Every structure is written in C-alpha cells, then in structure tokens.
Amino acid sequence: MGCAISSTDELSALLSEQKAAFNAQGAASAPQRRARIQRVIDLLVAHHPALTEAMDADFGGRPQGFSLMNDVLGSLGSLKHARDHLEGWMQDEPRPVFSPYDQLGAQAWVMYQAKGTVGILGTWNAPLYTLLSPLASALAAGNRAILKPSEVTPRTAALLAQLFAQLFDPLEVAVVTGGADLAQVFTAQPFDHLVFTGSTAVGKSVMRNAAQNLVPVTLELGGKSPVIVGRSATLGTAAFRLALSKTTNSGQVCINPDLVYVPREQLEHFVQAFASAYREFVPQVSDNPDVVAVVNAQHLSRVENLVQQAARAGARVVSLPYAQPADGQNRRRPLQLVIDPPQDSLILHEEIFGPAMVLLPYDEVDQVIAQINARPRPLALYYFGDDAQEQRHVLSHTVSGGVTLNDVMMHAALHDAPFGGVGASGMGHYHGREGFIEFSHMRTVLKAPEHDPRREWGLLPPYGEHFLAAMLAQVTAN
C-alpha cells in the first residue's frame, strides 16, 4: 500500500496524482464505493484498542469507553449508514422537460457526480469522528480523499496515518501529518472540496485560502450554543440532562452548551439541582478515570482565564463537585458555573470549549431571543419546556445550525439528517443523504429529441414576420 505523507511537496504531488487517477478511472461504481467504506470500517474494528489508547495519551486522560462511544462508534455509525444507502442515493433523478420538447421525446435528469478529491481537516476534540464521518459522505459520493488530523493529538494522527497507509492505496485515501504550517499549505491546495472542523477564527483563514483556488468548503465551526430553560420545563430534568452534557469530553465539544438562560425566580433552585446531578456523575475529579482531561496546558489556561476574568468582574463562580487548585500536572478540572457575569465579560463572547458554563437569569423569553440573535449564529440551540406555543416561538424567531428540544446535543447523533452550521458557526452539511449531496456535483443532463421543429415553427433566423408577435404573446403573468 502507501506511506504516510508529511511534507508540502509530497502533499502537492499526491493531490495531482489523486486527481489524475480520478480522471483516468471515471465514476466509481457502487461496489467500489462500498468496498472503500468497508475498509475504513474494518480499520476501526481491528484497531480500536490502539486508537483509544492513543487518544487517552494525547489528552492526558480520556476514558476508553468515551472514546469508543464518541469517536469509534460515532464514526462507524456514519460509515455504515453511508455504505448501506449509497446505491439509492446514486440514482439519476428524472426531471420534467419543457413544452413542447416533452411531447417530442426529450428526456432530462440530474446525475450525482463525484467532485474528485476532498480534503478533510479534523479537530483534536473528536480526532477520529471529525475525519471519518465526513469521509463516509465523501466516499459514498465516489470521491477520493486526503485527511489532515489535528497536530494537537499527534499520537492519534500518527497512528491514523500508519493504518491508512497499510490499508489504502494513497491514490484512494491518504493521511498527511504535520503542524499548523502544513495545515496552511493544505487549505491552499486546489482540492475539489474542502472540509474543516474547528474554530470560527481558523475557519475564516481556511475559507480565505480555499478562495485562492475557488474551492467549495464545508465549515463545521462552533459558537456559543445557548440553552433556554422555559418556565414550563421540569427543572430537575433540565438540570440533570445539562449536567450530564457537561461531563461529555469535559465540555470540549462544538455543540456543548455555553450559555444557559434560567427564569430569574428559579435560578437558585436550578443551581442546586444542577450541582446535585453533577456531583452524582462526578463525585471527585483528580483521580477520576471518568473525567476527560483538558487537552493541553494552553487550552486549560484559556478556559481558566475566561472564568477568572468574569469572577474579577463580579460574577459568582461555583466549582463542581468542589473547588480545586489548578495543577499543571493534572488537567482534569472541576466544572465551573459562572453565574450572571457582567455583559462585557469575555466568557459571554468567546466559545468556552472546556469545563465551564454560564448561567444567566431572565425575565421574559423575548429578551433571551433578542440576546441570542444579537450574537453570531450558534451551531446548536436548546430549549427545555412543555409549552408548545413558546417552543414554536423560539424555533421560529432564532436561527442555529441544529436544535434539540428537552435535551442537548442529541440531534447531532442522527445519521439520516444533516449536521452543519449557519453563518459564523459554519456552512454546508454532512451526515446521510445530505452529506452525499454535499460532496457531489449535481449535473443536469438533457437528451434532445431526434426531431427539431424550430425551423418549421419560424423560430430560427432569418426571422419571419410572425416571430416577434409569437414572442410577445408569451409575455404573460399567468
């Protein structure tokens, strides 16, 4: 098979060779696409112990069970769904032909054509899933791919490169490894499509680089995903489910709740219910193997600074399960609730992406909606409550990438529904048929009839005396 690639020259050469192989082969058949996806599935099934071990080492503490659930099983779900449905997605779509050619035997259809080579940049917080879930869609659409794992999880990246090199011809799927300098070069290559998962700031850079070659992009970014706890919500249920969500990867998830709006008169009750639930999930932190560590010292310092800045400005901070001094040798940290920080606090404007969450009391739901709409569009929005009218009001007056009602983050687990952002939280989708379409060129084909009546109808030059009148007669409002 192939070998791992880590240099700029090798990357450029590989892309050229992949494109040449794509052009030479033509459209990949359904069996070829299924076989490629199956090889990725087989890779995960055979090597998941080594992959979860690498993720644990990269994080400095990440439970094997969580890595299996989030990255291995999540990826397998996307891959298997694409494998089992791609043949139906591939079928041409007949389209109606305009009159009178429809009566003369003309035919029209839309074919879903592979674009060529898709470049996929993954992120560190889900180092398998953010590569292999979009890869499932790209391979289902008949593309080849080059993957660039995050340099923040180097052991996982190196192992992925090794495994793909063993199981794949690099002209089908290859992995390149390297730091931020290689990522810059990667995003400036003339791919046929580019996928990036990461921060909004880096997403802007990726889009600028892709624009040099007019490369279409799918950007899965982030933002401050808000939660509205309505007055009709069962407070204990909302607190329990939100507390559980904050144990997930220690908040290092792009759709993890950042801002939670709670009715002012219920705020203290919610804090107590949330704290009780969280302490049940996480009775201790330091030596708890169920707690995912913050990925590195730089990210830990960033989160701590956001919390400390809000505290200095007057916010109340509650540490769960209890306060714990920072320890540079142990990046497992308590969850810090930042309650009602001043409006100029950085934690209200920057994505947290770590073990912290903001609680904001509110009086009227429309005030919350106005605050949400004043910020960049979030990747996810959550609403708790049984008031159907208020639920519909929230859905119709806000815009977000996706929504879960009466829970959080669940919508992203749907294999047959699009996942993606809007505005500052991204563009484009993958998952399911929408992912297949994202990485396909929708090519319109018209097959003309044998007989062409335009000459006998007087529609070809030199135009006769009735041509203008015939055209004018068709300018109608009906």
C-alpha positions in Angstrom: 0.0 0.0 0.0 1.1 3.6 0.5 3.1 5.5 3.1 2.5 8.4 5.5 3.0 11.9 4.0 4.2 14.9 5.9 5.8 17.4 3.5 4.4 20.2 1.3 5.9 18.8 -1.9 4.6 15.3 -1.2 1.1 16.8 -0.5 1.0 18.7 -3.8 2.3 15.7 -5.7 -0.2 13.4 -4.0 -3.1 15.7 -4.9 -2.1 15.8 -8.5 -1.8 12.1 -8.6 -5.2 11.5 -7.0 -6.8 13.9 -9.5 -5.1 12.1 -12.4 -6.3 8.7 -11.1 -9.8 10.0 -10.6 -9.9 11.3 -14.2 -8.5 8.1 -15.6 -10.9 5.8 -13.7 -14.1 7.7 -14.3 -17.1 7.3 -11.9 -16.6 4.8 -9.1 -19.2 2.1 -9.1 -21.4 1.4 -6.1 -19.4 -1.8 -5.2 -16.2 0.1 -5.4 -17.6 2.8 -3.1 -18.9 0.3 -0.6 -15.6 -1.5 -0.6 -13.7 1.6 0.3 -16.1 2.4 3.1 -15.9 -1.1 4.4 -12.1 -0.9 4.6 -12.4 2.1 6.9 -15.0 0.2 9.0 -12.6 -2.8 9.1 -9.7 -0.4 10.2 -11.8 0.8 13.1 -13.0 -2.6 14.2 -9.5 -4.1 14.1 -7.5 -1.3 15.6 -9.9 0.5 18.1 -7.8 -0.6 21.1 -4.7 1.2 19.8 -6.7 4.2 18.7 -8.4 4.7 22.0 -5.0 4.3 23.8 -3.6 7.0 21.5 -6.4 9.3 22.3 -6.0 8.7 26.0 -2.3 9.5 25.8 -2.9 12.7 23.7 -5.5 14.0 26.2 -3.5 13.0 29.2 -6.6 11.2 30.4 -9.6 10.2 28.3 -11.7 7.1 29.2 -11.6 4.3 26.7 -15.4 3.9 26.9 -15.9 7.5 26.0 -13.5 7.4 23.0 -15.3 4.2 21.8 -18.7 5.9 22.1 -17.8 9.3 20.7 -15.2 8.6 18.1 -15.2 4.9 17.2 -19.0 4.1 17.3 -19.9 7.6 16.1 -17.7 7.1 13.0 -18.9 3.5 12.5 -22.5 4.8 12.5 -21.8 7.3 9.8 -19.8 4.8 7.7 -22.3 2.0 7.9 -25.2 4.3 7.1 -23.4 5.6 4.0 -22.4 2.1 3.0 -25.9 0.7 3.2 -27.6 3.6 1.4 -25.2 4.9 -1.2 -26.6 2.9 -4.1 -30.0 4.5 -3.7 -28.5 8.0 -3.3 -26.5 7.5 -6.6 -29.6 7.0 -8.8 -30.3 9.6 -11.5 -33.2 11.9 -10.8 -35.6 12.4 -13.8 -36.7 16.0 -14.3 -39.6 17.3 -16.5 -38.7 18.7 -19.9 -40.2 22.0 -21.0 -43.0 22.0 -23.6 -43.2 21.1 -26.4 -40.0 19.1 -26.3 -41.5 16.8 -23.6 -44.0 15.7 -26.3 -41.3 15.1 -28.8 -39.3 12.6 -26.8 -36.8 14.8 -25.0 -35.5 13.5 -21.6 -33.8 15.3 -18.7 -32.3 14.1 -15.5 -29.9 15.1 -12.7 -26.9 12.9 -12.1 -24.9 12.9 -8.9 -21.3 13.1 -10.0 -18.2 12.8 -7.7 -16.2 16.0 -7.5 -12.8 14.4 -7.3 -10.5 14.7 -4.3 -11.9 16.0 -0.9 -9.5 17.5 1.6 -10.6 16.9 5.3 -9.1 18.7 8.2 -10.1 17.2 11.6 -10.0 18.6 15.0 -8.5 17.4 18.3 -11.6 17.2 20.4 -13.1 14.3 18.3 -9.9 13.3 16.4 -11.5 10.3 14.6 -15.1 11.4 14.2 -14.3 14.8 12.6 -12.3 13.0 9.9 -14.2 9.7 9.4 -17.8 10.9 9.5 -17.2 13.4 6.6 -15.1 10.8 4.9 -18.1 8.5 4.9 -20.1 11.0 2.9 -17.1 11.8 0.6 -16.5 8.1 -0.2 -20.2 7.4 -0.7 -20.3 10.2 -3.3 -17.4 8.5 -5.2 -14.6 10.8 -4.2 -11.0 10.2 -3.2 -9.7 12.0 0.0 -6.7 13.3 1.8 -7.1 13.6 5.6 -5.2 16.0 7.8 -5.6 15.1 11.5 -5.1 17.8 14.2 -1.5 18.3 15.4 -2.9 18.8 18.9 -3.4 15.0 19.1 -0.1 13.8 17.5 -0.2 10.2 18.6 -3.7 9.6 17.2 -2.6 11.4 14.0 0.5 9.3 13.5 -1.4 6.1 14.1 -4.2 7.0 11.6 -1.5 7.8 9.0 0.1 4.4 9.6 -3.1 2.5 9.5 -4.5 4.1 6.3 -1.1 3.6 4.6 -1.4 -0.1 5.4 -5.0 -0.5 4.1 -5.4 2.1 1.4 -3.7 3.0 -1.9 -2.8 6.7 -1.3 -4.5 7.5 -4.6 -7.8 6.5 -2.9 -7.4 7.8 0.7 -4.2 9.2 2.3 -3.3 10.9 5.6 -0.9 13.7 5.9 0.6 14.7 9.3 2.2 17.9 10.4 1.7 21.2 12.3 -0.1 24.4 11.6 2.3 25.3 8.8 1.2 22.2 6.9 -2.4 22.9 7.6 -2.0 26.4 6.0 -0.5 24.7 2.9 -3.2 22.1 2.9 -6.0 24.6 2.8 -4.4 26.4 -0.1 -4.3 23.3 -2.3 -6.7 23.1 -5.3 -8.9 20.4 -3.8 -12.3 19.7 -5.4 -13.9 20.2 -2.0 -12.5 21.1 1.4 -13.9 20.2 4.9 -12.7 21.9 8.0 -13.8 21.4 11.6 -12.6 23.9 14.2 -12.9 27.4 15.5 -14.6 30.3 13.7 -11.4 32.3 13.6 -9.4 29.5 11.9 -12.4 28.8 9.7 -12.1 32.3 8.2 -8.5 31.6 7.4 -9.4 28.3 5.8 -12.0 30.0 3.6 -9.6 32.7 2.5 -7.0 30.1 1.5 -9.7 28.0 -0.3 -10.9 31.1 -2.2 -7.5 31.3 -4.0 -8.5 28.2 -6.0 -12.3 28.7 -5.8 -12.5 25.5 -3.7 -16.0 24.9 -2.3 -15.9 24.5 1.5 -17.8 22.8 4.3 -17.0 24.5 7.5 -18.1 22.9 10.8 -17.3 25.7 13.4 -18.7 26.4 16.8 -20.0 29.3 18.7 -21.8 29.9 22.0 -24.6 27.3 21.8 -27.4 28.6 24.1 -30.0 26.8 26.2 -33.4 28.3 27.1 -35.0 26.7 30.2 -38.6 27.7 29.9 -40.9 28.2 32.8 -42.8 25.1 31.7 -39.7 22.9 31.9 -39.3 20.2 34.6 -36.4 21.9 36.3 -34.9 18.7 37.7 -34.9 17.0 34.3 -33.3 20.0 32.6 -30.6 20.3 35.3 -29.9 16.5 35.1 -29.5 16.5 31.3 -27.4 19.6 31.2 -25.2 18.3 34.0 -24.7 15.1 32.0 -23.8 17.1 28.9 -21.1 18.9 30.8 -19.4 15.7 31.7 -19.1 14.9 27.9 -15.4 15.3 27.0 -15.2 17.9 29.8 -17.2 20.4 27.6 -14.7 20.1 24.7 -17.5 19.6 22.2 -18.5 22.0 19.5 -22.2 21.8 20.4 -21.8 21.7 24.1 -24.0 24.2 26.0 -22.2 27.5 26.7 -25.0 29.8 27.9 -27.9 28.6 30.0 -30.9 31.0 30.4 -33.0 30.2 33.5 -36.1 32.1 34.8 -34.8 34.5 37.4 -37.1 33.2 40.2 -35.9 29.6 39.5 -32.1 30.4 39.3 -31.1 29.2 42.8 -33.3 26.1 42.6 -31.7 25.3 39.2 -28.1 25.8 40.6 -28.9 23.4 43.5 -30.5 20.8 41.2 -27.6 21.0 38.7 -25.0 20.8 41.4 -26.6 17.7 42.9 -26.8 16.0 39.5 -23.2 16.8 38.6 -21.8 15.6 41.9 -23.7 12.3 41.3 -21.9 12.0 37.9 -18.6 13.3 39.1 -18.0 12.8 42.9 -14.3 13.7 42.5 -12.1 15.0 39.8 -8.3 14.5 40.3 -8.1 10.7 40.2 -11.4 10.1 38.5 -10.8 8.0 35.3 -14.3 9.0 34.0 -13.2 12.7 33.7 -11.6 13.7 30.4 -8.6 16.0 30.9 -8.4 19.4 29.1 -6.3 18.5 26.1 -3.2 20.6 26.9 -1.9 23.4 29.2 -2.7 26.1 26.6 -6.4 25.3 26.4 -6.6 24.9 30.2 -5.1 28.3 30.7 -7.5 29.8 28.2 -10.6 28.4 30.0 -9.3 29.3 33.5 -8.6 32.9 32.3 -12.2 33.2 31.0 -13.6 32.2 34.4 -11.2 34.3 36.4 -11.8 37.4 34.4 -15.6 37.0 34.9 -15.0 36.4 38.7 -12.9 39.6 39.0 -15.7 41.5 37.2 -18.2 40.4 39.9 -19.6 37.1 38.6 -20.4 34.3 41.2 -18.4 31.1 40.4 -19.5 27.7 41.7 -17.0 24.8 41.2 -18.3 21.3 40.9 -18.1 18.9 42.6 -15.9 21.2 44.7 -13.2 23.8 44.2 -9.8 22.5 43.4 -6.5 24.4 42.9 -5.0 24.4 39.5 -2.4 21.7 39.0 -0.1 21.9 35.9 0.5 18.1 36.2 -3.2 17.2 36.2 -5.5 18.7 33.6 -8.7 17.1 35.0 -10.6 20.1 36.3 -13.9 20.7 38.1 -16.7 22.2 36.2 -17.1 25.9 36.9 -20.5 27.6 36.8 -20.2 31.3 36.1 -23.4 32.9 37.3 -24.7 36.2 35.8 -21.4 37.7 34.7 -21.3 41.4 33.5 -22.1 41.9 29.8 -18.6 42.8 28.9 -17.1 39.6 30.3 -15.1 37.6 27.8 -16.8 34.4 28.7 -20.1 35.8 27.3 -18.4 36.4 23.9 -15.8 33.7 23.4 -16.5 30.0 23.0 -15.6 28.2 26.2 -14.8 24.7 24.8 -13.9 23.4 28.3 -15.2 22.6 31.8 -17.2 25.8 32.4 -20.7 27.0 31.7 -22.5 30.4 32.1 -25.9 30.7 33.9 -28.0 33.8 33.0 -31.2 34.7 34.8 -34.0 36.1 32.6 -37.5 37.7 33.0 -39.0 37.3 29.5 -38.3 34.8 26.8 -38.3 37.5 24.1 -35.4 39.2 26.0 -33.4 35.9 25.7 -34.3 35.6 22.0 -33.0 39.2 21.4 -29.7 38.4 23.1 -29.3 35.2 21.1 -30.0 37.0 17.9 -27.5 39.8 18.8 -24.7 37.2 18.8 -23.3 35.3 15.8 -25.5 32.3 14.8 -24.7 29.3 17.0 -24.1 25.8 15.9 -26.8 24.4 18.2 -29.7 25.8 20.2 -31.6 24.0 23.0 -35.0 24.6 24.6 -36.5 22.9 27.6 -40.2 23.2 28.2 -43.6 21.7 27.6 -45.2 25.0 26.3 -45.8 24.2 22.6 -46.5 27.8 21.7 -43.4 29.1 23.4 -41.3 26.2 21.8 -42.6 27.2 18.4 -42.0 30.9 19.1 -38.3 30.1 20.0 -37.8 27.9 16.9 -39.4 30.5 14.5 -37.5 33.5 16.0 -34.0 32.1 16.2 -31.5 30.7 13.7 -29.0 27.9 14.5 -27.3 25.0 12.9 -29.5 22.5 14.7 -31.8 22.1 17.6 -32.5 19.6 20.4 -35.7 20.0 22.4 -35.8 18.9 26.1 -32.2 17.6 25.9 -28.9 18.7 24.4 -26.6 17.5 21.6 -28.8 14.6 20.6 -29.7 15.9 17.1 -26.0 15.5 16.1 -26.3 11.7 16.5 -28.9 11.4 13.7 -27.3 9.6 10.8 -30.0 10.5 8.3 -30.3 14.2 9.0 -27.9 17.0 8.0 -25.4 18.3 10.6 -23.9 21.7 10.0 -23.7 25.3 11.0 -25.0 28.6 9.7 -23.3 32.0 9.5 -20.4 32.2 12.0 -21.0 28.5 13.0 -20.2 27.2 9.6 -21.7 26.3 6.2 -22.6 23.1 4.4 -23.6 19.7 5.9 -22.6 16.1 6.2 -24.4 13.0 7.5 -26.8 10.9 5.5 -28.1 11.8 2.0 -27.3 15.5 2.6 -23.7 14.6 3.1 -23.7 12.6 -0.1 -25.2 15.6 -1.9 -22.7 18.0 -0.3 -19.7 16.1 -1.9 -21.5 15.5 -5.2 -21.8 17.8 -8.3 -25.5 17.9 -9.3 -25.1 17.7 -13.0 -28.1 18.4 -15.3 -28.3 16.4 -18.4 -30.8 16.9 -21.3 -31.2 14.5 -24.1 -32.7 16.2 -27.2 -35.3 14.6 -29.4 -34.4 13.4 -32.8 -36.8 15.8 -34.5 -36.2 19.6 -34.1 -39.3 21.6 -35.0 -37.8 25.1 -34.6 -37.3 25.7 -38.3 -40.9 24.8 -39.2 -42.2 27.0 -36.3 -40.3 30.0 -37.6 -38.1 30.2 -34.5 -34.7 30.2 -36.3 -33.1 33.1 -38.2 -33.8 34.7 -40.6 -36.9 35.5 -38.5 -40.2 35.9 -40.3 -42.9 38.5 -39.8 -44.7 36.5 -37.1 -41.7 35.8 -34.9 -42.0 39.0 -32.8 -45.7 38.6 -32.3 -45.2 35.0 -31.2 -42.7 36.1 -28.6 -44.9 38.9 -27.3 -47.9 36.7 -27.0 -46.0 34.6 -24.4 -45.2 37.6 -22.1 -48.0 37.0 -19.6 -48.4 37.0 -15.8 -50.0 33.5 -15.8 
